[in-house]
Amino acid sequence: MDTVNNSILQIARYNLQQTADRIALDEAVLNRIADPKETIELRLSPVLKDGRVANMSAFISRHSDILGPAKGGIRMTSSVTMDEVIGLSMEMTWKTSLIGVPFGGGKSGIRYDGTSLSSEDKERVIRSFARSAKRHFGPELYIPAPDMGTNERDMGHIRDCISYSEGTSITKGCFVTGKPIIIGGIPGRRAATGKGVVYTIIAACGKLGIEPQKMSVVIQGFGNVGSEAARELVTQGAKIIAVSDVSGGLLNEQGIDIEELVKYTSQYGSIEGFDRGDPMPKESIFNIPCECLIPAASGSQITTENVGQINAAIIAEGANAPTTPGADDILNNRGIFVIPDILCNAGGVFVSYLEYVQETQHEQMMVEQVENRLYKRMTGTFETVYTYSQSKGMTMRNASMEIALNRVVDGITARGLLP
Ligand code: NAD
C-alpha cells in the first residue's frame, strides 16, 4: 500500500482488510461490512443574508447498523468528500463497537468553508442541511453530532429544525447529540473527547512507567479535542510545551499557559499572535522531543515523510486516522506506544450515548455522573485492549480492531445472514 498521504478511506479499508485477514473472517461476512449500508448525496442551496445563493454538496454515510443506529459527527470543511465521509463512518463502526455502546457507524459532511461565514449565515447553511437530511436522521436510524467545523450551536439549530417541522417542542427521542445543555445536551460533552484522550494517556503512562506529572506534551490542533485534552493534562500536572493550529505553531519549553491560550483562541479564533511563547511553523510540531504527542487536527498527518522527526514515547491519536499505515509500521518498529484513534478519542461518542439515553428516558444526568462513567469506560476499555494486545503480542491498534470487528461479526451472526 502507498504509504504517503493515504486518504482516510484507504486507511479504513486497509485496517479492515488486515484485521479480517488476521481473524480469517469469512468472505461473505467481510463483503457485508466492506462498504457502507447506505450513502446519500445532497445538494444544498441556502440563501445567505446578503441574498447570495451558496451552492454546496453534503454527504451522509451509514456504514453499519448491526449493533444499533448509526452514530457519527457532521464534518464541515471546504474539502470534505463522500470518500472521506465513508472512511470516517467505517471508523465509527469500530469505535462504537470497541467502546461498547449500542450504536453503528455513520458520518456526514458539508462541503463548505464555514470559517468564512457569519454566525447567521452558518445557521442558514446548517438549517438547510437539517431540512434536506431530516428524513435520514432519527433515534433508530442515524444520530449526528459535531465534528470538525461544526459545534453545539449548530446541533441546537438541527434539533430546532426537526422539532419545528414536527410542530412539537421536543423531538420523539434523540435525533442529534452535542446540543446545548439548555435544550437537552449533556453536561461534560464538550470536554469528553479531550478528557477521554487524557484518561488513556494516563493509563498508558502506568504501563510504561512514566510519571504524568513529569510529562512534557506536544499537541497538533487546538480545537475542541486539542484544547480540552490540554486543559485536562494541565490538571493532571503535565506540561504542554508546544501546540499548533492551522495558523501556525507555538513553543514554550517552560509550559504554555493553557487557560490563557484558550481565552485567546476563543477571542481571536486561532493561536496566531499569542505572545507567551515563541512562534514556529506549524510543520515543526512533530520535531519537538516530548514524552507524549497528541495529533488532534485531521487525518493523515503522520506520514512516512515526517515520522522520522518524531521523538516521543507515546502517541495518543486524538484525531481520526492521523497516522498512515506506513508511518504506523515505523512507529511500531521504533517501539513508540500508539494509542489508536478508535480507543483514544472514543470519549465523545461514549458521552453522546449518555446524552441519547438521557433524552430517550427524559432523565437528567449530573456532570459528576457523566465524568465518572466516562473515566470508568475509557480506562476499562484501555485495560481490555492492553490485555488483549499483550496476550496476542500485537499492537494496541491491531488489538482494538480485532476486538471491535469480532463484536460486529458476533452481531451479524446473532442476527443471521438472511434478510
Ligand atoms: P476542531 O475543528 O474543533 O479543531 C481542529 C483544530 O485543528 C483547529 O485548531 C485547527 O486549526 C487545527 N488544524 C487543522 N489543520 C491543521 C494543521 N495542518 N496543522 C495544525 N493544526 C491544524 O475539530 P475537533 O472537534 O477538535 O476535531 C479534531 C479531530 O478529532 C478530528 O480528526 C475529529 O474527527 C476528531 N474527533 C473529534 C471528536 C469531537 O468530539 N470533537 C471526537 C472524536 C474525534
Residues whose N, C-alpha, C, O or C-beta is under 5 A from the ligand:
A	BS01	NAD	P146 D147 M148 G149 T193 Q220 G221 F222 G223 N224 V225 G226 S244 D245 V246 K282 A296 A297 S298 G299 G318 A319 N320 N345 G348
